[in-house]
Amino acid sequence: MPRWLAGRRFIHVLAAIALAALLIRLAVCWELRHTPSVRTPAVATDMATYQRLGREIAAGDWPDHFDYQPFYYSLFLPLFYRVFDDGAWATMFAQALLGAGAVWLTGLAAARLYGRRAGIAAAALLALSRFHVFYTPFLLLEVLSSFWMSLLLLAALQSWCRNRWPDWLLTAAIAAAAALTRGNALLMLPGILALAAWRNRRKPWRAVAIAAATVAIFYAPQMPFAWKNRQYTGRWCGASTAGDKVLALGNTPEAPPGGLEYPLTYHDWCTQAERRPEDGRVSVPTQILRWFKREPLQVIELKFRAFLLFWHRQEIANNINISLDGRASRLLSWPVLLPFAVIGTLAVIGMLTATRASPPRLLLTYMILAYCLGTVMFYILARFRIGALPLLCVVAGAGIDHFLQLPTVLRRLAPDARRQSILGHGLAVVVAIFLVNAAFSTYQDSVEAAFMRRFRPAGVAVVTADTVRVYDHGPLSIGGMAIYEVPAAGIRIEKRLLLPVSSLSALGADEQRQLLPTATVRLPMQASRGAVWSGSLEHQGQSYSFGPETIRTDRFITWLEATIPELHADQDGGVTVTATLIPRHGSIGFGADRLRDYCRTSYQELATGKILPINAEAGIEIDFKP
């Protein structure tokens, strides 16, 4: 061990890293102090909601229910709004302290698990994490969540070492605060209970007593919020009423593996879940279970994609975007600040090479996997990974320390064992690099289209009480939807969709199910500013014009719409429509999904009839209503 890591020198080095982390975060806060997202966040963001609720609660106006986990906006922010009228700088300074505190705690936890050199490496990685720094000035709970995770890990390790009642009870209280900040901390409780049980395995009654006290302390702070929510909803739903909504965001047949979309299924499931029990409420978990019974492989595949995306280097922006909201900061562009690609790769290397079995180290592995599972169960955003960064930096520090010791270890091994060790470590590095930097995109490019063609051959059919929607494309975000430019001569897009005729008959189709109810056909498109174009939709020899009055824009894409009063299906339950687009001035494009390949779309250049080599399904959708 180097002399500079011995005794108090380790504490001094760790303190210097934590102080540097604080100064970096304060500098970024200063650079971004006038950014609109810091001072006056957009109304549609979580930041604006936290700010509004925090100020209302600080003034004594408590809400009638708690939609989000309540700690951040009902306890943390009101503290500053009561003392400081504006509260912006007070909140930024507090979150900078919390970020630096997480660095300090991460270094201590890593040193206790793997040694002082690992502690220094872990602290330095978190201190220089670009996104951990970036989120500091904004009214988001991510930095606070990372502080709770680092403190919870260190408290659990302290409890293991001392095995004293006060330590276990303090650990339970920290876990309760973490869960009130973000609900996925609930999954940390089983790991803590298992650690306590194993530590006291020779005194089973003491183990049972500690477990009972831990559970009681964990749930007690949630009771006031849960009781308020029960009065509002008529059912027990915990400290937040948003459980159904956040589950629906990532677990419907239309859901993307990451990011936020609000498709038809999401609205339908949430509508049913918001009913009171006496009005026939159907919870989102029940809907997911029904979907799993219908299409088990599709559910598993969606969650597998989400798992790959959790570890992928891609940062999915939400509420704030570092390329926009971080432009005013020069410090954030410094190459010394580390992206998730570096930290994630080092963390996976550490998990594969440096996690020798012991109960405390197994707890760290459990916390990382539980955090991953808790995020994958819902949906993936870049900011949802911030809370896990201290845990990832601990195991990354362990990996760094392990590889620094590796030459010495290898010299002691026999030649055959040395070769095996080198190959094993090399394989671990390759797997880590691939998982974090390429696994998700490789799966999308090489597997997803074939999987959907095999196991979802009819595309997507969404059936609600008053609508049937069919289409072949995947999600609009984190999927294969792209805009393809229309040739100057124009394009003819012929699209065939397969219809769920059993559902359509309930909406008024004729007995032969060939004459279908009135349908709305939508085509995704994009036009340059000032573009002039014409377009039409054809079906069974009838033409329906697209024009400016048919354009509908949602948060992801622009749609052209046309209503067909009588839609005809063929003998195989399919329906064919043909869209024509002709640019007159400027450029226009249409949406098609390169990750879907059902061979049900053909593209022709309008003037020559030449088949265009576009390997993507047109994003055309058809809605049926009674």
Phi, psi and omega in degrees: 000128179302148182299328183288354175257001184278143171051229184291339180300324177300315179297320180294318179295316180297320178296322179295320178295316179297320177295318177298321178299318179297315182295320177299315182291321177293323179296318178293322176300319179295318181294327185258012188298332181261003179296131182307323181293341176275313185274308184228077182298152180301145186302327186281356186269159173299328181300315179295322178295314178300317181296314180296311181295321179299318179290322178295316180293323176299330178272003178092007181260092182277145180288162179279350172200170184240102183284315176270163169303133200272345192302313189296312187267344181257344180235312185289302183294316180302332178302320181279324180290334177287325183270319183244126186301311179279308175081356186294308182290325177299318179292317179298317180295318179297318181287330173294319176297318179296320178296315177294323177297321177297323177298313179301310182294323178296317178297317179295317181296316180295321178296321180292325182276320191230357181113164187293324179296319176297323178297316179296317180297316181297315180297318181295320179298314180290323179300327184257010178292118186301316184282331174296323176289314186300321185283354186301314187283347192265154182280067177228151188274007189296315181294320176299318179298321178293324177297315180298319182295317179293320179292321180296317179298313181295320179296320178295321177294321177295320179296319178298317183290315185271326182054046178252150180305311182302325181292316179295321180291323177294320177299318178298319180295320178295319177298323178296317179296321178296319180290327176288342177273313175217129190297336183291349175295344175304326182288349176284337185300314179302322179296318179293318178297320178295320179297315179295320180295318180291323179295330183246029185296335179275354176232077188300324180293324176293321178298317179295318181295317178296318180297316180296317179294322179297313180298318181297314180292326180295317186270338184303314180295340181279341188298315179301319179290318180296321179294319177299318179292326178294322178296328182280319187260342184081014180206162176280123180224011179083197185282352179225141177268002188269007184304316180295319183294315182288332173291319181294330182298329185241011189220031175254164176301342180259357190289145171280163177288341178203166184083181184243123169228153180235069183285180184301318181298320179302310181296321181293314180294320180292322178300316179291326182284337182277351176293155174284155183306322182288348180260015177086038180299137172237115184288158178295319174304323176296319178297319180296318178298319177297318178296319179299322179293328179281315187223070185299321182293325179293321178295313180298318181295320178298316180290330175295317176299320178296322177299313178299323182289328176301321182269353184286149183294341183299135177255110183273110185291144174200132185072309179225155181227123185298330180287339178254302183286343179262006184296329183285353182256119174286326184298324181293341179270356180295135180293345179290337176281137193259132174281172179295333180304321180283308183295317180297317179297314179296323180294316179295320176301316179297319180296328183275340188238334193242012185256070174295143190291126167200151183307314179297321179289324175296326176299316178301313179300317179299316182298321179295312182292324178293320177297316177300312180299317181298330177279317180297325179300332183254266177201163190255127169225156180302319185289341178288343178275346185300320180298333181273350185302318177301319180295318179293324179292326177300309182288331174293319176299321177298319179296318178299313179298320180299317182286333175291330178274346188301317180304319179295318180295318182295325180297336182274350185270155172292157184306314180296316179294327179294316179297317179297319180294318179296316179297318179297316179292322177297318178297320179298319179295316180296315180299317181296314180298317181294314183300315186278329189251343187216345189298314183295311181293325177295317178298315179300314186285332189249339190236320193302314182298317180294321179298313182294323178295327182277318190250352172225063189293335181268007183078208183254132173233116180255122183242117175242185183298330185229007184215142167238126180237132179233144175192167183250351184277165176269198180297155182280336178243147180053041179222208184254007181294128180219159178262122179255130184289138178282132177300156181301330180279355181097169183219146173245123181248114178257123186232129175247132178239145176266135189251142174280083191299331179297324178283325182292327180297328178290340179265003174116015176291158180288174187296327178279354179057033176252334175257113191256164180297168176307135186234147171251122181256132181237141177233124177286137181210170178212139180230143176289161180299128179081007182293143175244132185205167174224156181200158179209162177237134181240142175205124179053042177081355178261142182245139180230128188278140165266143177200180181304327182287348181264003185276133174230132183244129171248192189287350183247324194202162177259138182240139167267136183236145173214141180258129179247115185291328180226111180255134184251132176261152176273182185296335181268010180078025178248160177226139184242131175232153180234123178254138178238131178230133181227115176282131177260322179209134184081192183239147175226160179217164179237157182267133175215153186254113181285347180264013174233132185217078180262356183059037178247013178229135173234147183235128179233138170291131192295317186287321188255344184075009181292133177286127181269135184279069179252110181267072180201146177275129177302141183277034181288137177239149175233128177251135174243134176229151179295000000 
